[in-house]
Amino acid sequence: MISKRILTRTRFSFAEWVKVGVNIRAKLEKEALY
């Protein structure tokens, strides 16, 4: 997965990860409610 490659980049800010995580979680929740 791309995530693993991105994780190796320590410059990737935590704030960006939170944003990505929230977006993915919201998407998964929408699909689960389908």
N, C-alpha and C positions, 0 to 999 in steps of 0.2 A: 504493500500500500504506500501511497505518497506520504501519508502521515509519518511513517517511520523515518523517511528521508528528511522531512522537515524538522522532526524532533532533534536531529543531529545539529541543526542550526541553533546555537545558543543565542544568536542575535534576535531570533524571532521573539518578539515581546510577549509577555504573559497576557497583556490586555488583548492582543490579537487572538491568542488561543481561547480566551474567554468568549470573545465575539464568535469565533468559529464554532466553539462548543455549543453555545446557545442556539445558533442557527441550525446546527445538525440536530440538536435535541428537539427543537420545535418541529423540524421536518419529520423526525421519527414519530413524534407524538401525533402529528396530523395523519401520518400513514396508519398508525396504530388505531386511531379513532375511525378510520375509514370503514 
